[in-house]
Amino acid sequence: MITYLKQKNNLISILSIVLFLFVSVSGFSQNKKQLQAKRVKLQKEIKQINRLLSKTKKDERNLLSRLGDINKKIEVRQKLINTINLESEAYSKEINTNKREIITLENQLIKLKKEFANMILQTYKSKNEQHKLLFLLSSDNFTQAYKRMQYMKQYANHRKKQSVKIKIKKEELLLLNDSLKIKKEEKDLLIAEKINERKNVDSEKVAQQQLINKVKKKEKKYTAQIKKKQKAERNFESQIENLITKVISTSNKKSGTKSKTFNLTPKAKIVGSNFIANKGKLPHPVEKGYVSRWFGTRPHEQLKKIKVKSNGWHYITEKNAKARSVFKGKVFAIMVDKKTKLKTVLIQHGSYITAYRNLTTLYVNKGDNVGAKQNLGVVHTDKTTGKTKLVFALMKNAVPQNPSGWLTK
């Protein structure tokens, strides 16, 4: 009976070890799945960038555009390489955990086999039925005889269980060894992909440097062009902000208030509350594409010495792409750029305004109620660069907000 209790305690210890290893592996596995999802997303982004940029014309007017393209590809490929590195580390952790678990199981199997061998030996020594009978008859009383008989049954059952345990441990070892082999193969594939991406980056960096050298020859010209475009953008952004401020001021004068924020109706307040409740879940204003310029002041995509300011996100998308509303609301205003004749649609969501710039054909009019993901108009394609670009901005009243925390990842 003492031997049986000791084995039971050993079994509890073994189960505790296995449980600990299982929890550790589950943690690695979850992290690995997140990295796999990120790697797949980056691979899709690279394919999309290559597809969207493949039609860029290779003439002198597009040097900056081509340099921006290659900078973006290098940036995304570097993110992919970093993700592959982290995923490879996760595989290494799983492989090491598997190896430790295999060693633990092998030691358990050796111990079980020894215990089983001792049982067989004891059974062989006492297999004589007369010996068993004498063991029972030598009991001092009936109670002792009954307990001895129960012990003999327990011993026989325990021997059968030990035999089953040995079989199970062998199967577990086979599965772990197979799993280890698969994980090593998957890690090798990741390493091969990383090497290939590194070659792509190296090749693109050579092309990047060639373009940089060409751009440097006419840096003053390009700097002047960028500053001119920035000035035009800032003027138009100021017009949007002034329009919103004017509408707020006019509305509040009628209601007898001097607030610099929208005086909302009960219905508009509900829309605004729902808009805030969906922060971080809003869809992107284009179905396909990538962000070429982010919110805030940062170095220009091509000429790093120049600082550019953006009140929104610049999306590069496919030709004839549609701009879509990120949330339900009302068309607050439609603005037209005097020089380019391109249109901007402003949608109000309570105290928030979303702006969709660089549109040609429109599908909505001022005062229309729109739903989430409803098409607003066709995004303009530049004839010189071949790029189809949408500028998306988000404002609270007339104050620009960073879309980063609002749009879905």
TORTOR-757203 format. One record per residue (C-alpha): x, y, z; residue in three letters. Coordinates in nm, 2 decimals. Example, Ala and Ser with C-alpha at 12.3 -4.5 7.8 and 13.67 -1.06 7.14 Angstrom:
2
+--------+--------+--------+-----+
|   east |  north |     up |   r |
+--------+--------+--------+-----+
|   1.23 |  -0.45 |   0.78 | Ala |
|   1.37 |  -0.11 |   0.71 | Ser |
+--------+--------+--------+-----+
% end
This chain:
409
+--------+--------+--------+-----+
|   east |  north |     up |   r |
+--------+--------+--------+-----+
|   0.00 |   0.00 |   0.00 | Met |
|   0.29 |   0.24 |   0.08 | Ile |
|   0.44 |   0.17 |  -0.27 | Thr |
|   0.10 |   0.24 |  -0.42 | Tyr |
|   0.07 |   0.58 |  -0.24 | Leu |
|   0.43 |   0.67 |  -0.34 | Lys |
|   0.35 |   0.60 |  -0.71 | Gln |
|   0.03 |   0.81 |  -0.68 | Lys |
|   0.23 |   1.10 |  -0.55 | Asn |
|   0.49 |   1.06 |  -0.83 | Asn |
|   0.20 |   1.06 |  -1.08 | Leu |
|   0.07 |   1.39 |  -0.93 | Ile |
|   0.42 |   1.54 |  -0.96 | Ser |
|   0.45 |   1.43 |  -1.32 | Ile |
|   0.10 |   1.58 |  -1.41 | Leu |
|   0.21 |   1.91 |  -1.25 | Ser |
|   0.52 |   1.92 |  -1.47 | Ile |
|   0.33 |   1.83 |  -1.78 | Val |
|   0.06 |   2.10 |  -1.70 | Leu |
|   0.34 |   2.36 |  -1.66 | Phe |
|   0.49 |   2.27 |  -1.99 | Leu |
|   0.15 |   2.28 |  -2.16 | Phe |
|   0.08 |   2.63 |  -2.03 | Val |
|   0.42 |   2.75 |  -2.15 | Ser |
|   0.37 |   2.60 |  -2.49 | Val |
|   0.02 |   2.75 |  -2.51 | Ser |
|   0.18 |   3.10 |  -2.45 | Gly |
|   0.44 |   3.05 |  -2.72 | Phe |
|   0.17 |   2.92 |  -2.96 | Ser |
|  -0.05 |   3.22 |  -2.90 | Gln |
|   0.23 |   3.46 |  -2.96 | Asn |
|   0.34 |   3.27 |  -3.27 | Lys |
|  -0.01 |   3.29 |  -3.42 | Lys |
|  -0.01 |   3.67 |  -3.38 | Gln |
|   0.32 |   3.69 |  -3.55 | Leu |
|   0.21 |   3.46 |  -3.83 | Gln |
|  -0.10 |   3.68 |  -3.89 | Ala |
|   0.13 |   3.99 |  -3.89 | Lys |
|   0.37 |   3.83 |  -4.14 | Arg |
|   0.08 |   3.73 |  -4.38 | Val |
|  -0.06 |   4.09 |  -4.35 | Lys |
|   0.29 |   4.24 |  -4.44 | Leu |
|   0.33 |   3.99 |  -4.73 | Gln |
|  -0.01 |   4.10 |  -4.87 | Lys |
|   0.09 |   4.47 |  -4.82 | Glu |
|   0.41 |   4.42 |  -5.02 | Ile |
|   0.21 |   4.25 |  -5.31 | Lys |
|  -0.04 |   4.54 |  -5.30 | Gln |
|   0.24 |   4.80 |  -5.31 | Ile |
|   0.41 |   4.63 |  -5.60 | Asn |
|   0.07 |   4.60 |  -5.79 | Arg |
|  -0.02 |   4.97 |  -5.72 | Leu |
|   0.32 |   5.10 |  -5.81 | Leu |
|   0.39 |   4.89 |  -6.12 | Ser |
|   0.24 |   5.15 |  -6.35 | Lys |
|   0.45 |   5.45 |  -6.23 | Thr |
|   0.61 |   5.61 |  -6.53 | Lys |
|   0.99 |   5.62 |  -6.53 | Lys |
|   1.06 |   5.97 |  -6.65 | Asp |
|   1.24 |   6.27 |  -6.49 | Glu |
|   0.91 |   6.41 |  -6.35 | Arg |
|   0.86 |   6.10 |  -6.14 | Asn |
|   1.19 |   6.07 |  -5.97 | Leu |
|   1.05 |   6.18 |  -5.63 | Leu |
|   0.75 |   5.95 |  -5.67 | Ser |
|   0.97 |   5.65 |  -5.76 | Arg |
|   1.20 |   5.72 |  -5.47 | Leu |
|   0.89 |   5.73 |  -5.24 | Gly |
|   0.78 |   5.40 |  -5.38 | Asp |
|   1.10 |   5.23 |  -5.31 | Ile |
|   1.13 |   5.38 |  -4.97 | Asn |
|   0.79 |   5.24 |  -4.88 | Lys |
|   0.88 |   4.89 |  -5.01 | Lys |
|   1.20 |   4.89 |  -4.81 | Ile |
|   1.01 |   5.00 |  -4.50 | Glu |
|   0.75 |   4.73 |  -4.53 | Val |
|   1.01 |   4.46 |  -4.61 | Arg |
|   1.21 |   4.56 |  -4.31 | Gln |
|   0.90 |   4.52 |  -4.09 | Lys |
|   0.85 |   4.18 |  -4.25 | Leu |
|   1.21 |   4.07 |  -4.17 | Ile |
|   1.17 |   4.19 |  -3.81 | Asn |
|   0.84 |   3.99 |  -3.78 | Thr |
|   1.01 |   3.68 |  -3.92 | Ile |
|   1.29 |   3.72 |  -3.67 | Asn |
|   1.04 |   3.73 |  -3.38 | Leu |
|   0.85 |   3.43 |  -3.53 | Glu |
|   1.17 |   3.24 |  -3.56 | Ser |
|   1.25 |   3.31 |  -3.20 | Glu |
|   0.90 |   3.18 |  -3.10 | Ala |
|   0.97 |   2.86 |  -3.29 | Tyr |
|   1.31 |   2.83 |  -3.11 | Ser |
|   1.13 |   2.86 |  -2.77 | Lys |
|   0.88 |   2.59 |  -2.87 | Glu |
|   1.15 |   2.36 |  -3.00 | Ile |
|   1.35 |   2.40 |  -2.67 | Asn |
|   1.04 |   2.34 |  -2.47 | Thr |
|   0.97 |   2.02 |  -2.68 | Asn |
|   1.32 |   1.90 |  -2.62 | Lys |
|   1.29 |   1.95 |  -2.24 | Arg |
|   0.95 |   1.77 |  -2.24 | Glu |
|   1.10 |   1.48 |  -2.44 | Ile |
|   1.38 |   1.44 |  -2.19 | Ile |
|   1.12 |   1.45 |  -1.90 | Thr |
|   0.90 |   1.19 |  -2.08 | Leu |
|   1.20 |   0.97 |  -2.15 | Glu |
|   1.30 |   0.97 |  -1.78 | Asn |
|   0.94 |   0.90 |  -1.68 | Gln |
|   0.93 |   0.61 |  -1.93 | Leu |
|   1.26 |   0.46 |  -1.79 | Ile |
|   1.12 |   0.49 |  -1.44 | Lys |
|   0.78 |   0.33 |  -1.54 | Leu |
|   0.96 |   0.04 |  -1.72 | Lys |
|   1.17 |  -0.03 |  -1.41 | Lys |
|   0.86 |  -0.03 |  -1.18 | Glu |
|   0.69 |  -0.25 |  -1.43 | Phe |
|   0.98 |  -0.49 |  -1.44 | Ala |
|   0.98 |  -0.51 |  -1.06 | Asn |
|   0.61 |  -0.59 |  -1.07 | Met |
|   0.66 |  -0.87 |  -1.32 | Ile |
|   0.94 |  -1.01 |  -1.11 | Leu |
|   0.73 |  -1.00 |  -0.80 | Gln |
|   0.44 |  -1.16 |  -0.99 | Thr |
|   0.66 |  -1.43 |  -1.11 | Tyr |
|   0.79 |  -1.51 |  -0.76 | Lys |
|   0.44 |  -1.52 |  -0.63 | Ser |
|   0.25 |  -1.66 |  -0.92 | Lys |
|   0.19 |  -1.99 |  -0.74 | Asn |
|  -0.18 |  -2.00 |  -0.65 | Glu |
|  -0.09 |  -2.20 |  -0.33 | Gln |
|   0.14 |  -1.91 |  -0.23 | His |
|  -0.15 |  -1.66 |  -0.27 | Lys |
|  -0.39 |  -1.89 |  -0.08 | Leu |
|  -0.14 |  -1.93 |   0.21 | Leu |
|  -0.10 |  -1.55 |   0.21 | Phe |
|  -0.48 |  -1.52 |   0.27 | Leu |
|  -0.51 |  -1.82 |   0.51 | Leu |
|  -0.23 |  -1.68 |   0.73 | Ser |
|  -0.45 |  -1.38 |   0.82 | Ser |
|  -0.52 |  -1.33 |   1.19 | Asp |
|  -0.89 |  -1.26 |   1.12 | Asn |
|  -1.15 |  -1.22 |   0.84 | Phe |
|  -1.10 |  -0.84 |   0.82 | Thr |
|  -0.73 |  -0.88 |   0.76 | Gln |
|  -0.79 |  -1.16 |   0.50 | Ala |
|  -1.04 |  -0.92 |   0.32 | Tyr |
|  -0.79 |  -0.64 |   0.32 | Lys |
|  -0.51 |  -0.87 |   0.18 | Arg |
|  -0.75 |  -0.98 |  -0.10 | Met |
|  -0.83 |  -0.62 |  -0.19 | Gln |
|  -0.45 |  -0.54 |  -0.19 | Tyr |
|  -0.39 |  -0.83 |  -0.43 | Met |
|  -0.66 |  -0.69 |  -0.66 | Lys |
|  -0.52 |  -0.34 |  -0.64 | Gln |
|  -0.17 |  -0.47 |  -0.72 | Tyr |
|  -0.30 |  -0.65 |  -1.02 | Ala |
|  -0.49 |  -0.35 |  -1.14 | Asn |
|  -0.20 |  -0.12 |  -1.08 | His |
|   0.02 |  -0.35 |  -1.29 | Arg |
|  -0.23 |  -0.32 |  -1.58 | Lys |
|  -0.23 |   0.06 |  -1.54 | Lys |
|   0.14 |   0.07 |  -1.55 | Gln |
|   0.14 |  -0.12 |  -1.87 | Ser |
|  -0.11 |   0.13 |  -2.02 | Val |
|   0.10 |   0.43 |  -1.90 | Lys |
|   0.41 |   0.29 |  -2.07 | Ile |
|   0.21 |   0.26 |  -2.40 | Lys |
|   0.07 |   0.62 |  -2.36 | Ile |
|   0.42 |   0.77 |  -2.28 | Lys |
|   0.56 |   0.59 |  -2.59 | Lys |
|   0.29 |   0.75 |  -2.80 | Glu |
|   0.35 |   1.09 |  -2.65 | Glu |
|   0.72 |   1.07 |  -2.72 | Leu |
|   0.64 |   0.98 |  -3.09 | Leu |
|   0.40 |   1.27 |  -3.12 | Leu |
|   0.65 |   1.51 |  -2.96 | Leu |
|   0.93 |   1.39 |  -3.19 | Asn |
|   0.71 |   1.44 |  -3.49 | Asp |
|   0.61 |   1.78 |  -3.37 | Ser |
|   0.97 |   1.87 |  -3.31 | Leu |
|   1.06 |   1.77 |  -3.67 | Lys |
|   0.77 |   1.98 |  -3.81 | Ile |
|   0.87 |   2.29 |  -3.61 | Lys |
|   1.23 |   2.26 |  -3.72 | Lys |
|   1.11 |   2.24 |  -4.09 | Glu |
|   0.88 |   2.54 |  -4.04 | Glu |
|   1.17 |   2.74 |  -3.88 | Lys |
|   1.40 |   2.65 |  -4.17 | Asp |
|   1.13 |   2.78 |  -4.42 | Leu |
|   1.11 |   3.11 |  -4.22 | Leu |
|   1.49 |   3.15 |  -4.23 | Ile |
|   1.48 |   3.09 |  -4.61 | Ala |
|   1.21 |   3.35 |  -4.65 | Glu |
|   1.41 |   3.60 |  -4.44 | Lys |
|   1.72 |   3.54 |  -4.66 | Ile |
|   1.51 |   3.61 |  -4.97 | Asn |
|   1.36 |   3.93 |  -4.82 | Glu |
|   1.70 |   4.05 |  -4.72 | Arg |
|   1.82 |   4.00 |  -5.08 | Lys |
|   1.52 |   4.20 |  -5.20 | Asn |
|   1.60 |   4.48 |  -4.95 | Val |
|   1.96 |   4.49 |  -5.06 | Asp |
|   1.86 |   4.51 |  -5.42 | Ser |
|   1.61 |   4.78 |  -5.36 | Glu |
|   1.86 |   4.98 |  -5.16 | Lys |
|   2.09 |   4.98 |  -5.46 | Val |
|   1.81 |   5.12 |  -5.67 | Ala |
|   1.72 |   5.36 |  -5.39 | Gln |
|   2.07 |   5.51 |  -5.38 | Gln |
|   2.07 |   5.55 |  -5.76 | Gln |
|   1.75 |   5.75 |  -5.74 | Leu |
|   1.88 |   5.95 |  -5.44 | Ile |
|   2.19 |   6.05 |  -5.64 | Asn |
|   1.97 |   6.17 |  -5.93 | Lys |
|   1.74 |   6.36 |  -5.69 | Val |
|   2.04 |   6.53 |  -5.53 | Lys |
|   2.14 |   6.68 |  -5.86 | Lys |
|   1.81 |   6.87 |  -5.87 | Lys |
|   1.75 |   6.90 |  -5.49 | Glu |
|   1.68 |   7.27 |  -5.50 | Lys |
|   1.42 |   7.23 |  -5.77 | Lys |
|   1.24 |   6.94 |  -5.59 | Tyr |
|   1.26 |   7.13 |  -5.25 | Thr |
|   1.09 |   7.43 |  -5.41 | Ala |
|   0.82 |   7.20 |  -5.56 | Gln |
|   0.75 |   7.03 |  -5.22 | Ile |
|   0.73 |   7.36 |  -5.04 | Lys |
|   0.49 |   7.50 |  -5.30 | Lys |
|   0.27 |   7.19 |  -5.26 | Lys |
|   0.28 |   7.21 |  -4.89 | Gln |
|   0.18 |   7.57 |  -4.89 | Lys |
|  -0.12 |   7.49 |  -5.12 | Ala |
|  -0.22 |   7.20 |  -4.89 | Glu |
|  -0.20 |   7.42 |  -4.58 | Arg |
|  -0.41 |   7.69 |  -4.75 | Asn |
|  -0.68 |   7.44 |  -4.84 | Phe |
|  -0.67 |   7.28 |  -4.49 | Glu |
|  -0.71 |   7.63 |  -4.34 | Ser |
|  -1.02 |   7.69 |  -4.57 | Gln |
|  -1.17 |   7.37 |  -4.43 | Ile |
|  -1.10 |   7.47 |  -4.07 | Glu |
|  -1.23 |   7.82 |  -4.13 | Asn |
|  -1.55 |   7.69 |  -4.29 | Leu |
|  -1.62 |   7.46 |  -3.99 | Ile |
|  -1.54 |   7.75 |  -3.74 | Thr |
|  -1.78 |   7.98 |  -3.93 | Lys |
|  -2.06 |   7.73 |  -3.94 | Val |
|  -2.02 |   7.67 |  -3.56 | Ile |
|  -2.01 |   8.04 |  -3.49 | Ser |
|  -2.32 |   8.11 |  -3.70 | Thr |
|  -2.52 |   7.83 |  -3.55 | Ser |
|  -2.43 |   7.93 |  -3.19 | Asn |
|  -2.52 |   8.29 |  -3.25 | Lys |
|  -2.87 |   8.19 |  -3.35 | Lys |
|  -2.90 |   7.99 |  -3.03 | Ser |
|  -2.75 |   8.27 |  -2.82 | Gly |
|  -2.43 |   8.09 |  -2.72 | Thr |
|  -2.06 |   8.18 |  -2.77 | Lys |
|  -1.92 |   7.83 |  -2.76 | Ser |
|  -1.66 |   7.72 |  -3.02 | Lys |
|  -1.81 |   7.38 |  -3.04 | Thr |
|  -2.11 |   7.24 |  -3.23 | Phe |
|  -2.45 |   7.30 |  -3.06 | Asn |
|  -2.59 |   6.95 |  -3.13 | Leu |
|  -2.95 |   6.84 |  -3.16 | Thr |
|  -3.04 |   6.53 |  -2.94 | Pro |
|  -3.02 |   6.31 |  -3.26 | Lys |
|  -2.68 |   6.45 |  -3.35 | Ala |
|  -2.56 |   6.38 |  -2.99 | Lys |
|  -2.65 |   6.02 |  -3.03 | Ile |
|  -2.46 |   5.99 |  -3.36 | Val |
|  -2.16 |   6.16 |  -3.20 | Gly |
|  -2.17 |   5.92 |  -2.90 | Ser |
|  -2.19 |   5.62 |  -3.13 | Asn |
|  -1.90 |   5.76 |  -3.33 | Phe |
|  -1.69 |   5.78 |  -3.01 | Ile |
|  -1.80 |   5.44 |  -2.90 | Ala |
|  -1.66 |   5.29 |  -3.22 | Asn |
|  -1.31 |   5.45 |  -3.17 | Lys |
|  -1.05 |   5.20 |  -3.29 | Gly |
|  -1.31 |   5.01 |  -3.50 | Lys |
|  -1.38 |   5.25 |  -3.78 | Leu |
|  -1.32 |   5.11 |  -4.14 | Pro |
|  -1.06 |   5.28 |  -4.36 | His |
|  -1.18 |   5.53 |  -4.62 | Pro |
|  -1.06 |   5.31 |  -4.91 | Val |
|  -1.11 |   4.94 |  -4.94 | Glu |
|  -0.76 |   4.87 |  -5.08 | Lys |
|  -0.43 |   5.05 |  -5.06 | Gly |
|  -0.17 |   5.17 |  -4.81 | Tyr |
|  -0.08 |   5.49 |  -4.62 | Val |
|   0.20 |   5.68 |  -4.78 | Ser |
|   0.20 |   5.97 |  -4.54 | Arg |
|   0.09 |   5.98 |  -4.17 | Trp |
|  -0.05 |   6.25 |  -3.95 | Phe |
|   0.17 |   6.51 |  -3.79 | Gly |
|   0.50 |   6.68 |  -3.88 | Thr |
|   0.78 |   6.45 |  -4.00 | Arg |
|   1.05 |   6.42 |  -4.26 | Pro |
|   0.93 |   6.42 |  -4.62 | His |
|   0.91 |   6.07 |  -4.77 | Glu |
|   1.18 |   6.13 |  -5.03 | Gln |
|   1.38 |   6.44 |  -4.91 | Leu |
|   1.44 |   6.37 |  -4.55 | Lys |
|   1.59 |   6.72 |  -4.48 | Lys |
|   1.25 |   6.87 |  -4.54 | Ile |
|   0.98 |   6.86 |  -4.27 | Lys |
|   0.62 |   6.82 |  -4.39 | Val |
|   0.30 |   6.86 |  -4.20 | Lys |
|  -0.01 |   6.66 |  -4.26 | Ser |
|  -0.35 |   6.70 |  -4.09 | Asn |
|  -0.45 |   6.35 |  -4.20 | Gly |
|  -0.35 |   6.03 |  -4.37 | Trp |
|  -0.25 |   6.01 |  -4.74 | His |
|  -0.37 |   5.68 |  -4.90 | Tyr |
|  -0.24 |   5.53 |  -5.22 | Ile |
|  -0.51 |   5.31 |  -5.38 | Thr |
|  -0.60 |   5.16 |  -5.71 | Glu |
|  -0.73 |   5.34 |  -6.01 | Lys |
|  -1.11 |   5.43 |  -6.00 | Asn |
|  -1.12 |   5.35 |  -5.63 | Ala |
|  -1.41 |   5.49 |  -5.43 | Lys |
|  -1.38 |   5.69 |  -5.12 | Ala |
|  -1.62 |   5.57 |  -4.85 | Arg |
|  -1.76 |   5.71 |  -4.53 | Ser |
|  -1.60 |   5.57 |  -4.22 | Val |
|  -1.92 |   5.61 |  -4.02 | Phe |
|  -2.28 |   5.72 |  -4.06 | Lys |
|  -2.34 |   6.09 |  -4.06 | Gly |
|  -2.46 |   6.39 |  -4.27 | Lys |
|  -2.28 |   6.56 |  -4.56 | Val |
|  -2.17 |   6.88 |  -4.39 | Phe |
|  -2.02 |   7.05 |  -4.69 | Ala |
|  -1.86 |   6.99 |  -5.04 | Ile |
|  -1.56 |   7.20 |  -5.12 | Met |
|  -1.39 |   7.24 |  -5.46 | Val |
|  -1.02 |   7.34 |  -5.51 | Asp |
|  -1.02 |   7.64 |  -5.74 | Lys |
|  -0.70 |   7.54 |  -5.92 | Lys |
|  -0.73 |   7.16 |  -5.95 | Thr |
|  -1.12 |   7.15 |  -5.95 | Lys |
|  -1.09 |   6.84 |  -5.72 | Leu |
|  -1.35 |   6.80 |  -5.46 | Lys |
|  -1.36 |   6.74 |  -5.08 | Thr |
|  -1.65 |   6.59 |  -4.90 | Val |
|  -1.70 |   6.67 |  -4.53 | Leu |
|  -1.92 |   6.44 |  -4.32 | Ile |
|  -2.04 |   6.54 |  -3.98 | Gln |
|  -2.07 |   6.28 |  -3.70 | His |
|  -2.19 |   6.48 |  -3.40 | Gly |
|  -1.90 |   6.70 |  -3.29 | Ser |
|  -1.66 |   6.52 |  -3.53 | Tyr |
|  -1.60 |   6.59 |  -3.90 | Ile |
|  -1.43 |   6.35 |  -4.14 | Thr |
|  -1.29 |   6.49 |  -4.47 | Ala |
|  -1.23 |   6.30 |  -4.80 | Tyr |
|  -1.00 |   6.50 |  -5.03 | Arg |
|  -0.89 |   6.46 |  -5.39 | Asn |
|  -1.22 |   6.33 |  -5.54 | Leu |
|  -1.35 |   6.37 |  -5.90 | Thr |
|  -1.70 |   6.23 |  -5.96 | Thr |
|  -1.92 |   6.26 |  -5.65 | Leu |
|  -2.21 |   6.03 |  -5.54 | Tyr |
|  -2.35 |   6.26 |  -5.26 | Val |
|  -2.47 |   6.61 |  -5.21 | Asn |
|  -2.47 |   6.86 |  -4.92 | Lys |
|  -2.73 |   6.76 |  -4.66 | Gly |
|  -2.74 |   6.39 |  -4.76 | Asp |
|  -2.74 |   6.13 |  -4.48 | Asn |
|  -2.48 |   5.86 |  -4.54 | Val |
|  -2.41 |   5.52 |  -4.39 | Gly |
|  -2.09 |   5.36 |  -4.29 | Ala |
|  -1.88 |   5.24 |  -4.59 | Lys |
|  -2.11 |   5.43 |  -4.83 | Gln |
|  -1.93 |   5.54 |  -5.14 | Asn |
|  -1.89 |   5.92 |  -5.16 | Leu |
|  -1.70 |   5.96 |  -5.49 | Gly |
|  -1.42 |   5.85 |  -5.72 | Val |
|  -1.06 |   5.91 |  -5.60 | Val |
|  -0.85 |   6.12 |  -5.85 | His |
|  -0.56 |   5.96 |  -6.04 | Thr |
|  -0.26 |   6.19 |  -6.12 | Asp |
|  -0.17 |   6.17 |  -6.49 | Lys |
|   0.19 |   6.24 |  -6.43 | Thr |
|   0.27 |   5.99 |  -6.15 | Thr |
|  -0.01 |   5.74 |  -6.22 | Gly |
|  -0.09 |   5.75 |  -5.85 | Lys |
|  -0.44 |   5.74 |  -5.71 | Thr |
|  -0.44 |   5.93 |  -5.38 | Lys |
|  -0.70 |   6.00 |  -5.12 | Leu |
|  -0.63 |   6.24 |  -4.83 | Val |
|  -0.84 |   6.16 |  -4.52 | Phe |
|  -0.87 |   6.39 |  -4.22 | Ala |
|  -1.05 |   6.37 |  -3.89 | Leu |
|  -1.15 |   6.68 |  -3.69 | Met |
|  -1.32 |   6.74 |  -3.35 | Lys |
|  -1.51 |   7.06 |  -3.42 | Asn |
|  -1.23 |   7.24 |  -3.62 | Ala |
|  -0.93 |   7.08 |  -3.45 | Val |
|  -0.74 |   6.81 |  -3.65 | Pro |
|  -0.71 |   6.47 |  -3.48 | Gln |
|  -0.48 |   6.18 |  -3.55 | Asn |
|  -0.67 |   5.90 |  -3.72 | Pro |
|  -0.44 |   5.64 |  -3.58 | Ser |
|  -0.65 |   5.57 |  -3.27 | Gly |
|  -0.98 |   5.58 |  -3.45 | Trp |
|  -0.94 |   5.35 |  -3.76 | Leu |
|  -0.92 |   4.97 |  -3.73 | Thr |
|  -0.58 |   4.81 |  -3.73 | Lys |
+--------+--------+--------+-----+
% end
